[in-house]
Amino acid sequence: MKQDNIFSKTQQVVDFAFDDSVADVFPDMIRRSVPGYETIISLLGVLANQYAQDNTRVYDLGCSLGAATLSIHQQTRTLDLEHICIDNSEAMVKRCESRLDRLMPEANLQLLCEDIEKAEIKDASVVVVNFTLQFLTPETRLALLKKIYEGLLPNGVLVLSEKLVFDDSTENQHQIDWHHNFKRANGYSDLEISQKRAAIENIMIPDTFEQHQQRLQEAGFDESYQWFQSFNFVSMVAIKH
Ligand code: GEK
């Protein structure tokens, strides 16, 4: 696994982009930056095993290198599923394709390089949006959730993972400190942490848990729950009846 050193030297910070340099170190970057990432990936497979329906589609929106899809595939091998992985970063899609071709060659897989806001979603029993909704402009998030709801079959689920912000400023500051300490414990320097933060603040805008709950309800979901939290990172399940 190549190590993420992208922000290790002082630099003129520009907006973060999912380009070749990021895609090359992505597994190391996300594992050291998102507390609970590996647990979420592995438990996504367990959730999918419960909700995936035979002869349906499973979507991975903002798939990066396909970690969620691989975990789901490993837990649902007995079902006939079509896996649709979508990401708008060419650098990610290229690497995702060769990785999944190698690791799940027998799967029915469609990999698309496109904006998830433009994607067609249909006949889905499971849709995963693992740390990607936060990169859409806030005004467009409800439309995506509505489209996902419409594309889900009855008893289908959306698994939505996000970084959170908290209304209570004291809690918010604690959560940020805890997260930064997690990154320090994983070898990131204070310079790397502050430059990454500056690079990402304009393109990744987190919501509160209450905003997510309200939006999921407005999109049509009949039930929604938080099933995982690690510091300011959570994962939710929303169910369509
Ligand atoms: C994982 N889910 O490993 N359309 C398509 N893709 C997008 C869009 C968009 N509008 N905006 C961002 N992306 C993955 C991790 S990473 C999370 C997801 C992170 C893509 C972007 O190119 C990147 O690959 C991914 O969403 C976000 O489980 O890096 O914090």
Residues whose N, C-alpha, C, O or C-beta is under 5 A from the ligand:
A	BS01	GEK	F18 L61 G62 C63 S64 A67 A68 I86 D87 N88 S89 M92 E114 D115 I116 E117 N130 F131 T132 F135
